[in-house]
Amino acid sequence: SRISWWPLPHAWNKSGLDVGYWSAECETWYNTRLKRIAEGGVLLRTTAQWKKTLVRNRNMPKFMKNYREVCELALDSLDLHLVSEL
């Protein structure tokens, strides 16, 4: 089992912190974690431990998946013609 100081992308993407952008909550979480690592007060974690640790809103991953799908459909349905002027 792989262990790390930071969550791997798969664990992060399944977390409630993944809201599609780097939020203020993400920044606070990151700085707190970095400080604790520097102080020697944290242990390495497995992917399973990271997934449990990063739970904020259990519905966020499903919401973000649906949100991205709706955005993709909306963009695909637009008939955009890009005109470049020289």
N, C-alpha and C positions, 0 to 999 in steps of 0.2 A: 504494500500500500504506500502510495506516494505522500510525503508530508511536506509542508511548506509554511513559510512565514505569512504568506499572502494567499488569498483564494485564487485558484486557477480560473481561467475564463468561464469554463462550464459551470462551476459553482457560483461565480458572480452572476452569470446570466440567469440563473435560476433563483436569484435572491430578490428580496423586496427592495433592495437598493438599486437594482437595474431599472431605472425609469426612462431610459433612452438618452440620457445626458448625465454629465457629472454634476450632481446637485449639491446644494449646501450640506445636506445630510451626509452625502458621500465624502465630502471634504472633511467634515467633522469626524466621521468614522475613521478615515485614513490618518488624520493627524493624531487622533487618540491612539490608534494602533501603533503608529510609528513611535510615539513617545513611550508606550509600554514596552516595545521591543528594545529601545535604547536603554531603558531602565532595567531590563532583564526580567521583566515581570510577566512574560507570556511564553507559551509553549508552541512548538510547531503543531500543525493540525493536518489531519487527513482530509480528503475531499468530503467524505461523509460528515466529519466534524464541522467543516466549513459550511456545508449546506444547513446544518442545524443552527450554527452560530449566526448566520446571515438572515435568518427568517425575520422579516419585519411584518409584511402584509402577505399572507399566504396566497392571496388572489392576484398579486401584482404580476407574476410571470404570465399567467393566463391573460390578464388584461393587456399587457404589453404585446403578446403574440397577436391577439385580436386587433389591437390598435394598429400594429404594423401591417397586418393583412388589409385592413380597411384603407389605410393610407396608400398602399400599393395599388389596390383596385381603383381608388379615386384618381391616382396619377396615371394609371394605364388608360382610364376612360377619357382623359383629356386629349383633345386633338391639338397638340402644340406644333406650331410651325416656327422654328427659330430662324430669324432673318438677321444676317450679319451685314452691317454696313461697312464698306471699306473706305 
